[in-house]
Amino acid sequence: MSIDKDKIKHTAKLARISLDENKIESLSKDLSNIFNFIEKLSKTNTGKVNPLTSILDQSLRTREDEVTDGGIRDKILENSPNKNEEFFIVPKVIE
């Protein structure tokens, strides 16, 4: 697939970005190369390839979901200029 300068300019206009005229030519070549590579990938026969979740031949381990406070509440509250026991005090925003 070939991406010409007009397509680049049109896409840039739709995306509301500005491009230098001297960069349009190199961008056109780069995008054409990318789309050519994608076309090669789409022609590759992957019918006998199983999908992977990892490169390791292991199943994913599961763990129980546990809700914790992280054990560092006091350290976090030390960073607050205003605090009340275990809560941040912030200025009123809405009246």
JOURMO-V218118 format. One record per residue. N is the residue number from 1. RES is the residue in one letter. PHI is phi as a letter, one per 40 degrees, with the letter a starting at -180 (none if undefined). PSI is psi in whole degrees, -180 to 180 (NA if undefined). Layout:
N:RES:PHI:PSI, N:RES:PHI:PSI
This chain:
1:M:none:133, 2:S:b:132, 3:I:b:113, 4:D:c:176, 5:K:c:-36, 6:D:c:-39, 7:K:c:-39, 8:I:c:-47, 9:K:c:-41, 10:H:c:-44, 11:T:c:-40, 12:A:c:-37, 13:K:c:-42, 14:L:c:-36, 15:A:c:-5, 16:R:f:45, 17:I:b:151, 18:S:b:141, 19:L:b:141, 20:D:c:145, 21:E:c:-34, 22:N:c:-18, 23:K:c:-16, 24:I:c:-40, 25:E:c:-47, 26:S:c:-36, 27:L:c:-39, 28:S:c:-44, 29:K:c:-44, 30:D:c:-46, 31:L:c:-37, 32:S:c:-43, 33:N:c:-40, 34:I:c:-47, 35:F:c:-35, 36:N:c:-40, 37:F:c:-40, 38:I:c:-40, 39:E:c:-39, 40:K:c:-42, 41:L:c:-38, 42:S:c:-22, 43:K:c:-11, 44:T:c:134, 45:N:c:112, 46:T:b:23, 47:G:c:-34, 48:K:c:10, 49:V:c:125, 50:N:c:143, 51:P:c:148, 52:L:b:145, 53:T:b:-16, 54:S:a:159, 55:I:c:-13, 56:L:c:147, 57:D:c:62, 58:Q:b:152, 59:S:c:159, 60:L:c:136, 61:R:c:141, 62:T:b:159, 63:R:a:159, 64:E:c:140, 65:D:c:124, 66:E:b:133, 67:V:c:121, 68:T:b:165, 69:D:c:1, 70:G:g:-14, 71:G:g:12, 72:I:b:27, 73:R:d:-44, 74:D:c:-39, 75:K:c:-39, 76:I:c:-43, 77:L:c:-21, 78:E:c:-25, 79:N:c:-11, 80:S:c:134, 81:P:c:-30, 82:N:b:128, 83:K:a:156, 84:N:b:102, 85:E:f:-94, 86:E:b:21, 87:F:b:153, 88:F:c:143, 89:I:b:124, 90:V:b:156, 91:P:c:149, 92:K:c:131, 93:V:b:-42, 94:I:b:132, 95:E:b:NA
